[in-house]
Amino acid sequence: MTPAGIDAPAVSDWFARHVPQAAPPLRFELIAGGRSNLTYRVWCADGDSAVLRRPPLGHVLATAHDMAREHKIISGVGQTGVPVPRAIALCTDETVNEAPFYVMSYEEGAVLHSADESALVPRDERVPLSRRVADVMAELHAIEPDDVGLGDLGRREDYLGRQLRRWKRQWEQSKTRELPIMDEVAAELEARKPTQIGSAIVHGDYRLGNMISGAKSHGPCDIVAVLDWELCTLGDPMADVGYLMNNWVAPDELSAGRSAPTQAGGFATRSQMLDWYADASGRDVSAVDYYRAFSYWRLAAISEGVLNRYLRGVMADADETDTEQFRENVDFLSASAAERLAVR
C-alpha cells in the first residue's frame, strides 16, 4: 500500500525521466521518526534504494518546508568533508505530487533516536562517536558559505534577533493554548542577547537523532551522514552548540519526549563535548547557557507547530501519535528554557 503523500504512478513516471538509475517498479515506504517534512524510502526493483523528502500534508507556514532550499543546502555542504546524503534530483512541479520534493541517496547505518537504539552501540565506541559528533559540528561551522554556493542562504548578522522574531511569530500563529512562560522567556532572551561573533552555516537541528552512524564501510564510530537540514541558515554557530548540549542528556537527567540517545550511558560528558568543539573551532563557548535556553524555547515553538498540524489531521501518522505527549514536551521545553535563564 502506497503511503499518504505519494502519488505512486506520477512520481514513478517522474523518476523514469529524472532518476533513470532507479529501476522500476518503485515501492514507497514512510520512514518513521519524521515529525515535520515527510521522508520516504524508495525501493527499486533491483534492490537499490533512494530517499524522497516532501513537505507535510496540508497547509504549512509560507517560509517553512522549502524543498528547493533543502536540496541546495545538501548539494552545497556535500562539496565539503561534512558527511551528507548525495543530492540526486529536485522536483518543483507541484502537479506531479501536489508538493515539491527532492531525491537523495539512501545511506546505510543506524539512526540513534533513543537510548534503546544507542544501547546497541558497543560501549568502547561511544566516546569516539561522541568526539566525531563534536568534530563534524566544528567542520560544518568552518565552511565558508560562499565557497559552496550558500552565501545567499540567509543574512549572516543578528541571527538571534531574526530567530527570536521568527519563532515568536510561529508561536503566535500555531499555539494551541496560552502558555505565558513562552512570552516571559522570549522577553528575557531578547534582553540578554549576546553579541554575535562571526557567522557560519548553522544546521539548526544538530543531534545524534539526525545522523546516520556506524555503517561497516565507514567504521563503527563514524558519522555516515548528517540529516534534516530544513532549519539550516547562516548565523551564530553557538546556536548549534546550545542545541546539541540540550540533546546530550546524561543517564540521570530527564529529557523531552522519548529518551535521548546519550541516556544509554558511556558517551562523553557535555563538558568534554564543549572542550572538543572549542579546541576544534577556536570559539568561546562560555555563553553556552544562553544558547541552551534559546534552543529549548525555539524547540518548544517548533513542537507546538507540529502539535497544531497533528490536531488538524494533516500529518501522515496522525492516528498513531499521542498529542498529549506533545503538550507535555512543550511544557517541559519551555520550563527548561526558563530554568537556564533563572526566570521565575
C-alpha positions as CSV (number, residue, x, y, z in Angstrom):
1,M,0.0,0.0,0.0
2,T,1.4,3.4,-1.0
3,P,1.7,5.7,2.0
4,A,-0.1,9.1,2.2
5,G,1.7,11.9,0.5
6,I,2.9,9.9,-2.6
7,D,1.2,9.7,-5.9
8,A,2.9,6.5,-7.0
9,P,2.2,6.5,-10.7
10,A,3.1,10.2,-11.2
11,V,6.2,10.0,-9.0
12,S,7.3,6.8,-10.7
13,D,6.9,8.5,-14.1
14,W,9.0,11.4,-12.9
15,F,11.7,9.1,-11.6
16,A,11.9,7.4,-15.0
17,R,12.7,10.8,-16.6
18,H,14.9,12.3,-13.8
19,V,16.4,9.4,-11.9
20,P,16.8,6.8,-14.6
21,Q,19.1,4.7,-12.5
22,A,16.1,3.8,-10.2
23,A,14.8,0.6,-11.7
24,P,11.0,0.4,-11.9
25,P,8.6,-0.6,-10.5
26,L,9.2,1.6,-7.4
27,R,7.8,1.0,-3.9
28,F,7.5,3.7,-1.3
29,E,7.8,3.4,2.5
30,L,7.3,6.2,5.0
31,I,10.4,6.3,7.2
32,A,9.4,6.6,10.9
33,G,10.8,9.4,13.0
34,G,10.0,12.5,10.9
35,R,7.7,14.9,12.6
36,S,7.9,17.7,10.1
37,N,9.0,17.2,6.5
38,L,8.0,13.7,5.4
39,T,10.7,11.2,4.4
40,Y,10.2,8.1,2.3
41,R,12.5,5.3,1.3
42,V,12.1,4.5,-2.4
43,W,12.7,0.8,-3.1
44,C,13.8,0.0,-6.6
45,A,13.2,-3.3,-8.4
46,D,16.9,-4.2,-8.4
47,G,17.1,-3.8,-4.6
48,D,18.7,-0.3,-4.6
49,S,17.1,2.5,-2.6
50,A,16.8,6.3,-2.6
51,V,15.2,8.7,-0.3
52,L,12.4,11.2,-1.1
53,R,11.6,14.3,1.0
54,R,8.4,16.3,0.7
55,P,6.6,18.9,3.0
56,P,3.9,17.7,5.5
57,L,0.4,17.2,4.2
58,G,-1.9,20.3,4.4
59,H,-1.1,23.9,5.0
60,V,2.2,25.0,6.5
61,L,3.8,28.3,7.1
62,A,4.9,30.1,4.0
63,T,8.6,30.1,4.8
64,A,8.7,26.5,6.1
65,H,9.5,23.2,4.4
66,D,11.2,24.6,1.3
67,M,12.4,21.6,-0.7
68,A,14.5,23.6,-3.2
69,R,16.3,25.3,-0.4
70,E,17.0,22.0,1.5
71,H,18.2,20.4,-1.8
72,K,20.5,23.3,-2.3
73,I,21.9,23.0,1.2
74,I,22.9,19.3,0.9
75,S,24.2,19.9,-2.6
76,G,26.5,22.7,-1.2
77,V,27.6,21.0,2.0
78,G,28.1,17.8,0.0
79,Q,31.1,19.5,-1.7
80,T,32.9,19.5,1.7
81,G,34.1,16.9,4.1
82,V,31.0,17.2,6.2
83,P,29.0,14.0,5.6
84,V,25.6,14.4,4.0
85,P,23.5,12.3,1.6
86,R,24.2,12.8,-2.1
87,A,21.6,15.2,-3.7
88,I,20.2,13.4,-6.8
89,A,17.2,15.4,-8.2
90,L,14.7,18.1,-7.4
91,C,11.0,18.4,-8.5
92,T,9.4,21.8,-8.1
93,D,6.4,21.0,-10.3
94,E,3.5,20.6,-7.8
95,T,1.3,18.9,-10.4
96,V,3.5,15.7,-10.0
97,N,2.9,15.1,-6.3
98,E,0.8,18.1,-5.0
99,A,4.0,19.5,-3.4
100,P,7.7,19.9,-4.3
101,F,10.0,17.1,-3.4
102,Y,13.6,16.1,-3.8
103,V,15.5,12.8,-4.0
104,M,18.8,12.0,-2.3
105,S,20.9,8.9,-1.8
106,Y,20.0,6.2,0.8
107,E,22.8,5.8,3.3
108,E,23.3,2.6,5.3
109,G,23.8,2.8,9.0
110,A,22.0,3.4,12.3
111,V,20.0,6.5,13.4
112,L,20.2,6.7,17.2
113,H,16.8,8.3,18.1
114,S,16.7,6.9,21.7
115,A,18.6,5.2,24.5
116,D,17.3,1.8,23.3
117,E,19.0,2.3,19.9
118,S,22.2,3.7,21.2
119,A,22.5,0.9,23.8
120,L,23.3,-1.3,20.9
121,V,26.5,0.7,20.2
122,P,29.4,-1.1,21.8
123,R,30.5,0.9,24.9
124,D,34.1,1.3,23.7
125,E,32.8,3.1,20.6
126,R,30.5,5.6,22.4
127,V,33.2,8.2,23.4
128,P,34.9,8.1,19.9
129,L,31.5,8.6,18.3
130,S,30.9,11.5,20.7
131,R,34.2,13.1,19.6
132,R,33.2,12.7,16.0
133,V,29.9,14.5,16.6
134,A,31.8,17.4,18.1
135,D,34.4,17.5,15.3
136,V,31.8,17.3,12.5
137,M,30.0,20.3,14.0
138,A,33.2,22.2,14.1
139,E,33.9,21.2,10.4
140,L,30.4,22.5,9.4
141,H,31.0,25.8,11.2
142,A,34.4,26.2,9.5
143,I,32.8,26.2,5.9
144,E,32.8,29.5,4.1
145,P,29.3,29.6,2.7
146,D,30.4,31.5,-0.5
147,D,32.8,28.6,-1.3
148,V,29.9,26.1,-1.6
149,G,27.2,28.3,-3.2
150,L,25.4,29.0,0.1
151,G,26.4,32.7,0.6
152,D,22.8,33.7,-0.1
153,L,21.2,31.2,2.2
154,G,20.3,34.0,4.7
155,R,21.6,37.1,6.4
156,R,24.7,36.4,8.4
157,E,24.2,39.2,11.1
158,D,21.8,39.3,14.0
159,Y,21.0,35.6,13.9
160,L,19.4,35.6,17.4
161,G,17.3,38.6,16.7
162,R,16.0,37.1,13.5
163,Q,15.3,33.8,15.2
164,L,13.5,35.4,18.1
165,R,11.3,37.3,15.7
166,R,10.6,34.2,13.6
167,W,9.7,31.8,16.4
168,K,7.7,34.4,18.3
169,R,5.6,34.8,15.2
170,Q,5.5,31.0,14.7
171,W,4.3,30.6,18.3
172,E,1.5,33.1,17.9
173,Q,0.3,31.6,14.6
174,S,0.3,28.0,15.8
175,K,-0.1,27.8,19.5
176,T,-3.0,25.6,20.7
177,R,-3.3,27.2,24.2
178,E,-2.0,30.1,26.2
179,L,1.4,29.5,27.9
180,P,2.7,32.7,29.5
181,I,6.1,31.3,30.2
182,M,6.9,31.3,26.5
183,D,6.4,35.0,26.3
184,E,8.4,35.6,29.5
185,V,11.3,33.6,28.2
186,A,11.2,35.4,24.9
187,A,11.5,38.7,26.7
188,E,14.5,37.5,28.7
189,L,16.2,36.1,25.6
190,E,15.8,39.5,23.9
191,A,17.1,41.4,26.9
192,R,20.1,39.2,27.4
193,K,21.0,38.6,23.7
194,P,24.8,38.3,23.4
195,T,26.8,39.9,20.6
196,Q,27.3,37.6,17.7
197,I,30.9,36.7,17.0
198,G,31.3,35.7,13.4
199,S,28.9,33.7,11.3
200,A,28.7,30.2,9.8
201,I,26.3,27.6,8.3
202,V,24.0,26.7,11.2
203,H,22.3,23.3,10.9
204,G,19.5,24.2,13.3
205,D,18.7,20.6,14.4
206,Y,22.2,19.1,15.1
207,R,21.9,16.0,17.2
208,L,22.5,12.2,17.2
209,G,18.9,11.5,16.1
210,N,19.6,13.4,12.9
211,M,22.7,11.4,11.9
212,I,23.4,8.1,10.4
213,S,26.3,6.4,12.1
214,G,28.2,3.2,12.3
215,A,28.0,1.7,8.7
216,K,30.5,-1.0,8.1
217,S,32.0,0.8,5.2
218,H,32.8,3.9,7.3
219,G,33.7,2.3,10.7
220,P,31.5,1.9,13.8
221,C,32.5,5.3,15.3
222,D,32.0,7.4,12.3
223,I,29.1,9.6,11.1
224,V,27.9,8.5,7.6
225,A,25.5,11.4,7.1
226,V,24.0,14.4,8.8
227,L,20.3,14.6,8.0
228,D,17.3,17.0,8.2
229,W,18.6,20.4,7.0
230,E,15.3,22.2,6.8
231,L,16.1,24.6,9.6
232,C,19.6,25.4,8.3
233,T,20.6,29.0,7.8
234,L,23.5,31.4,8.2
235,G,24.2,32.9,11.5
236,D,25.6,32.3,15.0
237,P,27.2,28.8,15.2
238,M,26.8,28.8,19.0
239,A,23.1,28.1,18.4
240,D,24.0,24.6,17.2
241,V,26.3,24.1,20.3
242,G,23.5,25.0,22.7
243,Y,21.0,22.8,20.9
244,L,23.4,19.8,20.9
245,M,24.1,20.3,24.6
246,N,20.4,20.1,25.4
247,N,20.2,16.9,23.5
248,W,23.3,15.4,25.1
249,V,21.4,14.2,28.1
250,A,23.1,12.3,31.0
251,P,21.6,8.9,32.2
252,D,20.3,10.5,35.4
253,E,18.6,13.5,33.7
254,L,15.1,14.0,32.2
255,S,14.5,14.6,28.5
256,A,11.6,15.8,26.4
257,G,9.6,13.0,24.9
258,R,11.3,9.8,24.2
259,S,14.6,9.1,25.9
260,A,17.7,10.8,24.5
261,P,20.3,8.5,22.9
262,T,23.0,9.5,25.3
263,Q,20.9,8.4,28.3
264,A,22.2,4.9,27.5
265,G,25.4,6.0,29.2
266,G,29.0,5.6,28.2
267,F,29.0,8.7,25.9
268,A,31.2,11.8,26.5
269,T,30.1,14.4,29.0
270,R,28.8,17.8,28.0
271,S,32.0,19.3,29.3
272,Q,34.1,17.0,27.1
273,M,31.9,17.9,24.1
274,L,32.3,21.6,24.7
275,D,36.1,21.3,25.2
276,W,36.4,19.3,21.9
277,Y,34.3,21.7,20.0
278,A,36.2,24.7,21.5
279,D,39.5,23.2,20.6
280,A,38.5,22.3,17.0
281,S,36.7,25.6,16.3
282,G,38.7,28.1,18.4
283,R,35.4,29.6,19.6
284,D,34.5,30.9,23.0
285,V,31.8,28.7,24.5
286,S,31.4,30.4,27.8
287,A,27.9,31.8,27.0
288,V,26.5,28.3,26.2
289,D,23.7,28.5,28.9
290,Y,22.1,31.4,27.0
291,Y,22.1,29.3,23.8
292,R,20.7,26.3,25.6
293,A,17.8,28.4,26.9
294,F,17.2,29.8,23.4
295,S,17.3,26.3,21.9
296,Y,14.8,24.9,24.5
297,W,12.5,27.9,23.8
298,R,12.8,27.6,20.0
299,L,12.1,23.9,20.1
300,A,9.0,24.5,22.2
301,A,7.7,26.8,19.5
302,I,8.6,24.2,16.8
303,S,6.9,21.4,18.7
304,E,3.8,23.4,19.2
305,G,3.6,24.0,15.5
306,V,3.9,20.2,14.9
307,L,1.2,19.6,17.5
308,N,-1.1,22.1,15.7
309,R,-0.7,20.1,12.5
310,Y,-1.4,16.8,14.2
311,L,-4.6,18.2,15.8
312,R,-5.7,19.3,12.3
313,G,-5.1,15.8,11.0
314,V,-2.6,16.8,8.3
315,M,0.3,14.6,9.3
316,A,0.8,11.2,7.8
317,D,1.0,9.3,11.1
318,A,-1.7,11.4,13.0
319,D,-3.6,8.3,14.1
320,E,-0.6,6.8,15.8
321,T,0.6,9.9,17.7
322,D,-0.1,10.8,21.3
323,T,-0.8,14.5,21.2
324,E,-0.9,14.8,25.0
325,Q,2.7,13.8,25.0
326,F,3.4,16.7,22.6
327,R,1.8,19.1,25.0
328,E,3.9,17.8,27.9
329,N,7.0,18.1,25.8
330,V,6.3,21.8,25.1
331,D,5.7,22.4,28.8
332,F,9.0,20.6,29.6
333,L,10.9,22.6,27.0
334,S,9.6,26.0,28.0
335,A,10.2,25.3,31.7
336,S,13.8,24.1,30.8
337,A,14.4,27.4,28.9
338,A,13.2,29.3,32.0
339,E,15.5,27.3,34.2
340,R,18.6,28.1,32.2
341,L,17.8,31.8,32.4
342,A,16.6,31.6,36.1
343,V,13.2,33.0,35.1
344,R,10.6,32.8,37.9
